[in-house]
Amino acid sequence: MHWSNWPSALNTSIMQWMHRKYSLSYNLLTGSTQPDGRLARAVLALVLLLSGLAWSPVALAGDGVASAVVFMYHRFGERNYPSTNIKIEQFEVHLAEISAGGYKVLPLRDIIAAFRRQESLPDRTIALTIDDAFLSVHDRAWPMLKKAGLPFTLFVATDAIDARRPGYMTWAQLRDLAAAGVSIGSQTGSHPHLPDVNQARLDEEFARSNARFRAELGFAPELLAYPYGEFGTREKQAARVAGFIAAFGQHSGVAHGGEDLFGLPRFALNERFGGVARFRLAGNGLPLPVTDVLPDDTVIRRGDKNPPDFGFTVTADIGALNNLACFASNQPGPARMERLGERRFEVRLDNPFAAGRGRINCTLRATANRWRWFGRQFYIPER
């Protein structure tokens, strides 16, 4: 499976479990039939009523913290790359959902500013981000987003632009986007697997790409997207030293101001996992604030325990936790969980993560068919 499918594939396993647990049509959750949202909610209510299941909604406590759902795209209308592409007709449906679904689309920099100032944000705040500066962003996505009046952030790896690699934008095109108000973020210079490079190379990637941004655009970006979403404590510290104010991975979750701004989540969208029901499910997500997350480092190196001892404490302002469930990309179905006291949870994984990327997603049912999300991505270097 291609790396970019992992976040969505794991979300799909969560949805399959929800289908089994709550007798809700799998298609309503995966978006394969792209149902109307009112129908989905009505079916859910009817199924729960007929099945006799207790709804036991979790009150929307803990939502004084600023939060936002950040979506991630790559290519647009490039059918030869389905794992990183979104079909134009899918993207049109996303834009229609944004228009009709009660979302507040804000520039990513404004969301980060609210996080840093501990200010509130409107309910259902979302941000749109695009990685890699493919030419289809300039030719296809940008005109559609401009027409819709929607801000977005484009994360750029500078080496591909310098090399004039086929299928990528040029510096002149990037200048046009920046002049039109598009936010430009960094994805380093060569877009490497950062945990695999040594410290000198890691620092050089940031310094060199920042120098190229200053030379071509007149500024160095403040926001970073880790290539492939891979990072650990070393990479976060290097990003801080390089002058970034926030950095994003590719693990699912709702970003909020109470977490580390150098490990923020994003929901990935592509052809297979780009149905409107999935967009709606994520877009209506709520944060699951946690503390004391272990292990602190998400890179599992030689000699580290694999699978890791994963644990966290849910903050006190979140209500009932009986419906909390966690899912891992290395095993089917929900993971075994041990509850230590009132709010501490430890996730027991049966299988080690294979080399590459592994993910754990945790969800908690809230009111109005909304879900709280918290996730972590691990990186396991080749041995």
N, C-alpha and C positions, 0 to 999 in steps of 0.2 A: 504494500500500500504506500502511495506517495505520502511524504511527510505532511503535506498540507491537508490531507484527509483526516489526520488523527483527531483534531479537536471536534470536527463534525461527526466523525464516526463514533466517538465516545458519547457525544450528545445524543446520537441516535440510539445507542445502547441504553441510555437513561430513559429515552422516550419509550423504547420497547418494554422496559421494566414498568414504566408508568401505565402502559397499556395493559400489562398483565395484572398489575396491582389494582387499578381502578376501572378495568373493563372499558377503557376509552379507545375508540378506533385509532389504530396506529397511524392511519393516513391523516387524521386530523392533526396529529402531532408532528409528523415528518414533513407535511406540506406537499405530499405527492399528488393530492387532489386539489390543493390550494383552496380550501373551503372558506366560506364567509366567516368572519370572526364571531358574529352573533350566533350563527348555526353551531359553531364549535362550543361556545359557552352553553347554549341550550342543550346540546347533546350531553355535555358533561354533567349539567345539573340533573337531567333526566336519568342518566345512567346511575348517578349516585343515589337519586331518590328511589329508583326501582331496585337497586341492589341492596339498599339498606345500609350502605356504608356511612359511617359518621364523617361528616365533612371536617369538623374540628378546625376551623380556619385559624391560622396564625395571624394575630393582629399585626398591623403594619408598624410595629414598634421598631425603633432604631433607624427610622427614616429621616431623622433630623440631620443625619450626616449627608453631606453632598454626595450624590452618586450619579453615574451615567453609564450607559451601555455604549461600548465602542465597537463598531463593525469594521471588518477588514476585507478589502477586495484586492485583486491583483490585475487580471486581464478582463477585457470586455469584448465579447463577440469574437473571440479567438478559439474556435472550436477544436483546433488541433491540440489544445492544452486544457482538457476538461478539469483536471485537478486544481488548476489555478484560475480558471476562466469562469465568468458569469455570462450567461446568455443575455443578449440585449433584451429579449422579451421578459426574462426574469428580472432584470434590472428595472425595466419599466414598471413591473408590478411592485417592486420594492419602493419606487418613487411614489406610486399611487398609494401604497400603504402608509408611507410617511405623511402624505398629504391628508389622508382621511383618518389616520389612527390616533390622533391626539398626541403626537410626539413633538418634542422641542429640539430641533437640530441646532447645535451650537458649535462654533469653532473649537477644536480640541484645545487650543491655547487658553481659551476662556474657561473651559472646564478645569484645566490644571490650575489656573489662577484662583478659581473658587476653592479647589482643594487646598491650595497653599494658604489661603486666607481663612479657611474653615467657614466659608460662606455656604448658604443653601443654594440649591439648583431646582428648577421646576421638575415636577414629576414627569417621568418618561423622557428625560433628557437623553439624547443620543448624539454620537459623533460618527462621522464617516471618514475612514482612512483607506488609503490605497498604497500598496507597496510596489517598489521596483521600477516605477517610471516607464512602463511599457508604452509604446506609441499609441496603443488603443485607448489609453487614458486621455491623451491629448485629442485624438481624432473622434472618439465615440463618447466616452463618459463625460468629459468636461463640457461639451455643448449641452448635454442633457442636464447636468447638474447646474450649469449656468442658467438655463431656461427655467429650472425649478427654483432658482434662488437659494440653493443649498451650499453651505460651506463644506470644505473637506480639506484634509491634510494628506500630502503626498510625501512618502518616505523614499529617499533616493540614495542609492549606492553610487558613488561618484565615478568609480573606475569604468563602469559600463557606459556612462555618458562620455567620458574622456576618450574611450576607445571607439566611439561611434558604432557601437555594437548594433547589428541589424535588429529591428523590432523595438528599439529603445528610443526615447525622446532625445533631443539635442539640448545643449545649454541654452540656445536661443528660445526654444519652446518652453523650457523651464522658466526663463526670465519672463516670458509672456504670461505664464500662469501666475508667477509671483506678483507681477505688476497688476494683475487682475484681482488680487486678494487671496489667491490660494496659498495656504500655509505649506511651507516646505520643511520637512524633517529629514533626519539623517538615518541611513542604514549602513554606515561605515563606508570604507573605500571599496574593498573587493568582495564584500558580502560573504565573509568566511564563517565557518563554525567557530565562534569566538572561544568556547571553552577548550578547543583543540590547539589554539595558538599560544605561544609563550607571552610573558608580560610585555616584553619589548615590542613584539608585533601587535599586541592588543592596543598599547598606547599609540603606536604609529598609525594604526588604522583610523583612530579617532582624529589624531593630529593632521594627518594627510588629507582626509576627507574634509575636515573643517577648513583647512587652507584652500582647498579647491572651491568650496562654497563661497568663502570670502572673495576669492578672485573672480568668480563668475557671477555671483548674485549680490555681493556686497555685504553679506552677513553669514554667520555660522548658525545653523539651526539650534534651537533650545530643546527640541524633542527628538528622541531616539527610538527607533524600532530595532530590537535585536534581530539580526539575521536568523531566520528560521525560528524565531522566538526563543532561542537558546541563551541562557544566562545563569550565572550563579553569583555568589557573594563577591568574587573577584571582579566579574564583569560589571556589576552594579557600582562598585567602588571606582573602577576605571572610568565609567560614564560620568560619575560625579566630578572626578578630577578634571575630566575633559571639558566641563562647563555645561553639561546638560542639566535640565531641571526636572525631567521626568523621562521614563523609558518604558516601553511596552513589549510584552511578549506575544504569544499566540495561543495562550490557554484561555479557556472559557471562564467567564465570570463578569460580575458587575463591578466596575471600578468605583472606588469611593475615597473620600478624603481621609479616612482613618487608617489607610494602609500605606505601605512603602511605595512611594511614587516612582521608584526605579524597578518595580516589578508588576506593572499594571496589566490587566487582562484585556483581550479583544476576542470577539466572536468572528471566526473565519467563515466566509461565504464562497461557495463555488457552484459549479453546475449541479452536482449531485446533491449538495446540501444547501441549496439556495431557494427552496420553496417558501412561499409567503407565510405559511404556518410556522415554519422555523424562525423566520425573521420576526414574526409577531411574538412568538414565545420568548425569544431573546430580548426583543425590544421592550417588552413589558417586564423584564426581569428586575429584581430588587437585590440590593447587596446583602451578603451574609457576613457581617463584620466578625472577625476572629482575632485572637491574640495568641501569643506564645506558640507559634507554629514551629513544629520540628519535623524534619531537620531544617536548620537555618539555610544550609547550602543545598541548592537544587541540582548541583552537578554530582553525580555518583561516580567517583573515581575508583581506581584499583584499590582494594582493601576496604572500601566503604561497604556497609551493609546493603544488600540488594536482595529482596525489596527493602526499602527503608522503613524505619519505624516512624510512621506519619501520624502526627497528632496536632490538635488545636483546641482552643477554648473559645466558645461562642460568647460574645459580649452580653452583659447583663440586660441590655435593653431589648433583646430579642426574646419573645415570649416562649410558648411551648415548643419543645424540641423533639417531641416523639416521632415526628415524621421526617427527621433528618436522615438522609441516606447518602452514601458515597459510592462512587463507581471508578474503577481503574481500567486503563486501556490494556492491561495485561491479564484480565480475567473477565469472564462473562458475568452479567448480573451484578447486583449490589455487593460491595465488599463487606466482610465481617467487621463490626464496630464494637468497641468496648467503651462503655460510658464510665468515667471515673468522676464520681461526685455529680454535681448538678449540671455542669457546663463543659467539662473536659471530655473530649472524645479522642480515641486512638483507633486508627484504621489498620486492620490486620490483613495483609495481602498474602496470598498463598504462593504466588509465582514471582520470580524476579523479573524486572524489566529487561527486555532485550536491548542490545546496543542501539543507540539512537535516542528517540524521544519517547517518554512515557508520561502519562497524565493521570491525575486524580481529579475528579469533579464531585463536588458535594452540593446537594440541593435540599431545600426546605420549602414545603408548600406554604403559601401565604393566601390571602383572601383574593377573591375575584379572579380565580384561575391564574394567579401570578405566582412566580417561583423565585426564591432566593438562590443565588449562585455563589460558590466559592471554588476556585480551582488552583491547581499547581501543575506546572510542567517540570519534569526532570529530564536531564540530559545524561546519557550513559555513553562515554567515549568507547570507541572500538578498543578491544584489549590487544 
